[in-house]
Amino acid sequence: MTRFELWANRRLDLVSATAGDERGVEVVEGIGMFVLLLMTGLIIWQFMIVGHQMVVVGDAARHGARAAAAHRSCGVAVQLAVSPQNFRTVPSCNSCSGQGAPVEARVTLFTPTVYLPSASGAWRRIGLGWIWFNTRSVFRCEPE
């Protein structure tokens, strides 16, 4: 036998000896799958939060425009519409200029994103800590 064949046989013996030992493989695979499932759950949770926020901001804009059309305070109506959830909103409304004229309410709602607590400072520094939604609603002015 040549030196190369001896070296190759010795390498094969070492590989086969270590390849037969599969203790702990299930634990490593389980940890990997747990991390993947956790990340998938966080992503699904974020989409659920985003969907809820879109419904809330649309409802707040509708309440604000309805209040402005009835000659009431638009900002108060928007804040009352989102007050149970304590969301940060920025409403802007125009007032009635005459009967039947359109009144528009615009609402911007800010919501936090899902991120890891250990990276919260880094997420905020690069601007990924918040998502905002803009929506508008239009009503016709009612008679006083």
N, C-alpha and C positions, 0 to 999 in steps of 0.2 A: 504494500500500500504506500501511496505517496503521502507526503506531508499534508498536501491539500485535502486529500480524502480523510485523513485522520482528523484534521481540523474541522471539516464539514460534519463528520460523524459526531464529534464531540459537541458541536453547536446544536445539532439535531437532538442529541440526548438532553442537553440543557433546556431547549425550547419545549420538548415534550414533557419534561419533568415539571416545569413551571406552568405549562398550559393546562395540565391536569388538575391543578389546584384552583377551584372556583369558589372558595369560601368568601363570603361577603359581597358577591356580585349582586345579589338581590337587594342588599341594603343600599349599595351605590345607585342602582337603577331606581329604587324606590325614592331616594332623596332627589334624584334628578327629575323624576316624574312629579313629585310633590311641588318642586319649585315651578315647573311648567304649569301645573294646574293652578297654583297660587297666582301666577302672573296672568293666566287666562281669566281667572275669577276677578282680578282687579280690573282688567280691561272691560269685561262685561259689566262690572259695577259702574265704571266710569261712563259707559254708554247709557246705562239706566239713569244716572244722574243727569247727563246731558239731555236726554229725552224729557225728563221731568222739568228741567229748567226751561226748556223751550215752551212747554205747556204753560208754565207759570208766567213767563214774560209775555206771552201772547194774551193771556187772561188779564194781566196787569195793564197792558196797553188798551185793551177793550174797555176795562173799567175806567181808565183815565179819560178816554175819548167820550165815553157815555156821560161821565160827570161834567166834562167841559161843555158838551152839547146841552146839558141841562143847567148851565150857568153855575156850576159848583166848582170847587177846587180840584183840579186834575192831579196835582202832586199828592194831596191827601188821599185821594181814591187809589192811586198807584201804591202808596205806602201801605194802605189798609189791605190791598189785594195780596201783597207779599209779606205782610207782617208776621203771620204764623211761622214762616220759614226763616225769618231774619236774613233775607238776602240783601245784598248791596245793590241798589238800583239808582239810576240817574234818569228821572222823567223830564220830558220837555213837551209842553203843549201850547197850542195857540188858542186864542179865545174866539168866541162867536163874533162875527162881523155883521150878522143879519140873519133873519129867519131863513132856514134852508141852506145856508152857507156851510161848506164842509169845515169840520173841526178835526185836526189831526193831533194824535198823541204818539210820541216816540218814547220808547223805554229801552234803556240799556241795562242789562242785568249781568253782574259779575259773579262767577262761581269758581270755587277752587277745584283744581284737578287732583287726581289721585297720584301720589308720589310717595316714595319711601321717606320715613321721618329722618333717617340719617343723612339724606341728601337734600333736605328741605332748603337749607341756605343756598346751595348751588342752584337748585331749581328756581328760586326766587331771583337770584342774581342774573340768570339768563332769561328771565321773563316767562317761564313756563308754569308758574304757579296758579294762574288764573285763566279762565276762558270767559269771554263776554259774548252776549247775544243782543242784537239790535232788532227791534220789531216796531211796527207802527200800526195804528188802527185809525180809521176815519169814520166819523158819524156826522149827521146833519144837525145843525142847530135847531133847537126846539123853540117855540114861542115862549116868551117870559110870562 
